[in-house]
Amino acid sequence: MKVLSSVITLATLAQAGLRFPCSTLTVQRLDPAGEPGQSPSSHVHHIVGGNAFNATMNGDVGARATCTTCQMSEDFSNYWTAHLYFKHPTNGSYHRVNPLPVQPLLGGSNGAQGGLTVYYTQFDLSRDNIKQQPIKSFPPGFRMTVGSPTASARHIGLNYQCLTGNNRGALLADFPTKPCSGGIFTAHHFPPCWDGKNLDSPDHQSHMYNTVNTDYFNNAPPCPASHPVRVPQVTFETTWDTTKFNSMWPSGAPNPFVWSFEGNGYGTHADYMFGWKGDALQRAMDKSECFYDGCGSIQKQSMSIANQCQVKDMIGEQTDGWLSKLPGMAM
């Protein structure tokens, strides 16, 4: 069982990577990694990061963006997941579930609005391994996804936790089966091994390889010859504020929360588009004992500045309030 207090302890001791919040940039049906060029995409996404976000994103994203909702001011990457909705058990209508900043907020990151927390770890959550296997930053134009909305079985590294007070609860492969007094916590861990050649692949995943066979922030065994390049282990964490809907969840009834594609909980997935400026991420990954603040080599911005970053609504459809159907879904 992983509890919030243990995470706070780890945060104090951990010395192996970056951890920072990104406020929500936009919520709309766009997916330039999983469905590039398609506008609108098949379902609604919760998106954070740089303002170069669009239906089609090629080349150096970091060079085109002018602002970012992330605390690390040199990070113009985009990070996104499907959005969570509550499906009313009685009338079948849907309501969007808003995200909350992941706690604890550290390193001057108070003021984050919604969004998610991003990790770039070098080995695991408590140490690095850069002397044995150096970490190579992603190149401009790189993208990857993890998970699939059509999945029907557990995927290592994609999990849920039922928040209760300061307790995050056990790692779950599917949605919690009872109301969570503190909301639902989700995590998406990406593979750490790259083929060193392809910025993308037809399924947006084959250019990556996962050697991690356990959940949480565990070390990754050596990369295989087919995917020999060790890259930062990227993770997203999101806290979904499901609490306001708990009173509408009848006792003993099945879980009423669904992703925006209305698949089962195993279908949780996430997308990543690299967009760091210059060699900023590489500088951080080259530094031993580098956690949270980039060891002074990466500039931070206040979240009040990050929150001003916006993109326009490119789809023009209602995604919030009580809806008779999910955006993009047939009746």
C-alpha positions in Angstrom: 0.0 0.0 0.0 1.3 3.4 -1.0 0.2 6.2 1.3 0.6 10.0 0.8 2.9 10.3 3.9 5.3 7.8 2.4 5.4 9.8 -0.8 6.3 12.9 1.2 9.1 11.0 2.8 10.4 9.8 -0.6 10.2 13.4 -1.8 12.5 14.4 1.0 15.1 11.7 0.2 14.7 11.3 -3.5 17.6 12.5 -5.7 17.0 11.1 -9.1 15.2 13.1 -11.7 12.6 15.9 -12.0 9.2 16.3 -10.5 7.0 19.4 -11.3 3.4 20.4 -11.8 1.7 21.6 -15.0 -1.6 23.4 -14.9 -4.4 22.5 -17.4 -3.8 24.1 -20.8 -7.0 23.0 -22.5 -9.7 20.3 -22.6 -10.8 19.4 -26.1 -10.9 16.7 -28.8 -7.4 16.8 -30.1 -4.7 14.1 -30.1 -1.6 14.9 -32.2 0.3 11.9 -31.0 -2.4 9.1 -31.2 -4.5 10.6 -34.0 -2.2 13.1 -35.7 -4.0 15.5 -38.1 -7.4 14.4 -37.1 -9.6 17.3 -35.9 -11.6 16.6 -33.9 -10.0 13.4 -32.4 -12.2 10.6 -31.3 -12.5 11.6 -27.6 -11.9 14.4 -25.2 -8.4 14.9 -23.7 -7.0 16.8 -20.7 -3.9 18.6 -22.0 -1.1 20.5 -20.3 2.2 22.1 -21.4 3.2 24.4 -24.3 1.0 26.5 -26.4 2.2 25.0 -29.7 -0.4 22.3 -29.1 -2.5 21.6 -32.2 -4.0 18.8 -34.2 -0.8 18.3 -36.1 2.6 18.7 -34.4 5.8 18.0 -36.2 9.4 19.1 -35.8 10.7 21.1 -32.9 7.7 21.9 -30.8 9.9 23.7 -28.2 11.1 26.2 -30.8 7.5 27.1 -31.8 5.9 27.5 -28.4 5.9 30.8 -26.6 4.6 29.8 -23.2 3.9 26.7 -21.1 1.6 25.8 -18.2 4.5 23.8 -16.6 6.6 25.0 -13.7 9.8 24.3 -15.6 9.9 27.3 -17.9 12.1 25.6 -20.5 9.6 22.7 -20.9 7.2 23.3 -23.8 6.3 19.7 -24.1 2.7 18.5 -24.2 1.3 15.9 -21.9 -2.2 14.6 -22.1 -4.6 11.8 -21.1 -8.2 10.9 -21.8 -10.6 13.0 -19.6 -12.6 11.4 -16.8 -16.4 11.7 -16.7 -19.1 10.7 -14.2 -22.0 8.8 -15.8 -25.2 9.3 -13.8 -26.4 5.8 -12.6 -30.1 6.8 -13.1 -30.5 8.9 -16.2 -27.2 8.0 -18.0 -26.0 11.6 -18.5 -22.4 12.6 -18.3 -20.5 15.3 -16.4 -16.8 16.1 -16.7 -14.6 15.4 -13.6 -12.1 18.2 -12.9 -8.5 17.5 -12.0 -6.9 18.9 -8.8 -3.2 19.6 -8.3 -1.4 16.5 -7.1 -0.3 16.8 -3.5 2.2 17.5 -2.1 3.0 20.6 -4.0 6.7 21.2 -3.7 9.3 23.7 -4.7 7.2 26.9 -5.0 4.6 25.3 -7.1 1.6 26.7 -5.2 -1.0 28.1 -7.5 -1.2 25.2 -10.0 -4.6 24.9 -11.5 -5.9 21.4 -12.2 -3.4 19.8 -14.5 -1.1 17.0 -13.6 2.4 16.3 -12.2 5.2 15.1 -14.4 8.3 13.0 -13.5 11.5 12.4 -15.5 13.4 9.9 -13.5 16.9 8.5 -14.3 16.6 5.1 -12.6 14.0 5.0 -9.9 12.5 7.4 -7.3 15.5 7.3 -4.9 18.7 7.1 -7.0 20.3 7.4 -10.4 22.3 5.0 -12.5 23.9 7.4 -15.0 27.4 6.2 -14.5 26.4 2.7 -15.7 24.0 3.8 -18.3 23.8 7.5 -19.3 20.3 9.0 -20.0 19.8 10.5 -23.4 17.2 13.2 -23.8 14.5 12.8 -26.4 15.1 14.6 -29.8 12.9 17.3 -31.3 9.8 15.8 -32.9 9.7 12.8 -30.6 6.4 11.4 -29.4 5.0 8.3 -27.7 1.9 6.9 -26.2 1.3 4.3 -23.5 -1.8 2.2 -23.0 -4.8 1.8 -25.3 -8.5 2.7 -25.1 -9.3 -0.8 -26.4 -7.3 -2.7 -23.7 -9.1 -5.4 -21.8 -6.4 -6.4 -19.4 -4.0 -4.9 -16.9 -1.1 -2.8 -18.2 2.0 -2.5 -16.0 2.6 1.1 -14.9 -1.0 2.3 -15.6 -2.9 2.3 -12.3 -5.5 3.9 -10.0 -5.6 4.7 -6.3 -8.6 5.6 -4.1 -7.7 8.6 -2.1 -8.9 8.6 1.5 -7.6 11.5 3.7 -3.8 11.2 3.5 -3.9 7.6 2.3 -3.5 6.9 -1.4 -4.5 3.3 -0.9 -3.5 0.2 -2.9 -2.5 0.3 -6.5 -5.4 -0.8 -8.7 -5.5 -1.9 -12.3 -9.1 -0.7 -12.8 -11.4 1.9 -11.3 -12.1 1.8 -7.6 -15.3 -0.1 -6.7 -16.4 2.3 -4.0 -16.5 6.1 -3.5 -13.2 7.7 -2.7 -13.4 10.5 -0.1 -10.3 12.3 -1.6 -10.8 11.6 -5.3 -9.3 9.1 -7.7 -5.6 9.2 -8.4 -4.2 7.9 -11.7 -0.6 7.3 -12.9 0.8 6.6 -16.4 4.4 5.3 -16.6 6.0 5.4 -20.0 8.7 2.9 -21.3 12.4 3.8 -20.7 14.0 2.3 -23.8 14.1 3.9 -27.3 15.2 2.3 -30.6 17.4 5.4 -31.1 16.1 6.0 -34.7 12.4 6.6 -35.0 10.6 9.7 -33.6 7.3 7.8 -33.8 6.0 4.5 -35.1 2.7 3.4 -36.8 1.2 2.4 -33.4 3.0 5.2 -31.6 4.6 2.6 -29.2 6.8 0.2 -31.1 9.8 2.6 -31.2 9.7 2.2 -27.4 10.3 -0.8 -25.1 9.4 -1.4 -21.5 11.8 -3.4 -19.4 9.9 -2.5 -16.1 7.7 -5.4 -15.0 6.4 -4.0 -11.7 4.2 -1.1 -10.8 5.2 2.2 -9.2 8.7 4.0 -9.6 10.9 0.9 -9.8 14.2 0.7 -11.6 14.3 -0.4 -15.2 16.4 -3.4 -16.2 18.9 -2.8 -19.0 17.5 -1.9 -22.4 17.6 -4.6 -25.2 19.6 -4.5 -28.3 16.5 -3.6 -30.4 15.9 -0.5 -28.2 19.3 0.3 -26.8 18.9 4.0 -25.8 18.0 4.7 -22.2 15.7 7.8 -22.0 14.2 9.4 -19.0 11.4 7.4 -17.4 8.4 9.7 -17.9 5.4 9.5 -15.6 2.2 11.5 -15.3 0.1 11.7 -12.1 -3.4 13.1 -11.9 -5.8 13.6 -9.1 -9.5 13.6 -10.3 -11.9 15.4 -8.0 -14.6 12.7 -7.9 -15.8 13.7 -4.4 -18.8 15.9 -5.6 -20.3 12.9 -7.3 -20.0 10.4 -4.5 -23.5 11.2 -3.2 -24.9 10.2 -6.6 -23.2 6.8 -6.4 -25.8 4.4 -5.0 -24.5 2.0 -2.3 -23.4 -1.3 -3.9 -23.8 0.0 -7.4 -21.0 -0.5 -10.0 -18.3 2.2 -10.5 -20.0 5.2 -12.3 -16.8 6.9 -13.6 -15.8 6.5 -17.3 -13.1 7.8 -19.5 -14.1 10.1 -22.4 -14.0 7.1 -24.8 -16.3 5.1 -22.5 -14.2 2.1 -22.3 -13.4 0.1 -19.2 -10.7 1.2 -16.7 -8.0 -1.0 -18.4 -8.2 1.4 -21.4 -6.6 4.3 -19.6 -3.8 5.8 -21.7 -1.6 8.8 -22.1 0.4 10.7 -24.8 3.7 12.6 -24.8 5.1 15.1 -27.2 8.7 16.3 -26.4 9.2 20.0 -26.5 12.1 21.1 -24.1 14.1 24.1 -25.2 17.6 23.2 -26.5 19.6 20.9 -24.2 17.7 21.8 -21.0 16.4 18.3 -20.3 19.8 16.7 -21.2 21.5 19.0 -18.7 19.2 17.8 -15.9 19.6 14.1 -16.9 23.4 14.5 -16.8 23.3 15.7 -13.3 23.6 13.2 -10.4 21.4 14.0 -7.4 19.1 16.1 -9.5 15.5 16.2 -8.3 12.6 18.6 -8.3 14.4 21.8 -9.2 16.7 20.8 -12.0 19.7 21.4 -9.8 19.7 25.0 -10.7 20.3 24.2 -14.4 16.6 24.6 -15.4 14.7 27.8 -14.9 11.4 27.7 -13.0 8.5 30.1 -13.4 5.8 30.9 -10.9 2.5 29.1 -11.4 0.8 32.4 -11.7 2.7 33.0 -14.9 2.2 29.4 -16.1 -1.5 29.8 -15.6 -1.7 32.6 -18.1 -0.6 30.3 -21.0 -3.6 29.3 -23.2 -4.5 27.9 -26.6 -7.8 28.6 -28.4 -10.7 26.2 -28.6 -10.1 24.6 -32.0 -13.2 22.2 -31.9 -16.0 24.4 -30.5 -18.1 21.8 -28.7 -19.5 21.5 -25.2 -17.4 19.2 -23.0 -18.6 20.2 -19.6 -22.0 20.4 -17.8 -24.5 17.6 -17.9 -24.3 16.0 -21.4 -26.6 13.4 -22.9 -23.6 11.8 -24.6 -19.9 12.0 -24.5 -18.4 14.3 -27.2 -17.6 12.3 -30.3 -19.6 9.3 -29.1 -22.7 8.1 -31.0 -26.1 8.1 -29.2 
